[in-house]
Amino acid sequence: LTERNYTAITQQCWDYFVYLMRNVMTSELCEWKVISRPYSELQHCLEEWAERLNYSYPNALAEQYIFQSHHRYFQNCTLEHPVYFDPPEDVLLAMIIAPICLIPFLVTLVIWRSKDGKAQA
């Protein structure tokens, strides 16, 4: 009975989400400030009713609606700030070792130049 009730209520949560999303223009689908209210409403509705009915959350049905929202509305959204990954290990190693190897050379150069300067004086 609980599962049947939750299934019916989650459908109403989804229908309300779809209703709210009708007011969002296609060009605004990837703008969080525009879609945050409908998306949060959907998530809150799914979670609230699961709690009221003593149904576990997150659950497969709620996740299905969240995935459905992403597939239907937000599929073409890309991150404004791309996620950066570490470079390959050999490149990273070269970037770390190169400055470390330069330090003794630079120290030697500074000492040599300072001794050379004293000899001329």
Secondary structure by P-SEA (a helix, b strand, c coil): caaaaaaaaaaaaaaaaaaaacccccccccccccaaaaaaaaaaaaaaaaaaaccccccaaaaaaaaaaaacccccccccccbbbbccaaaaaaaaaaaaaaaaaaaaaaaaaaaaaaaac
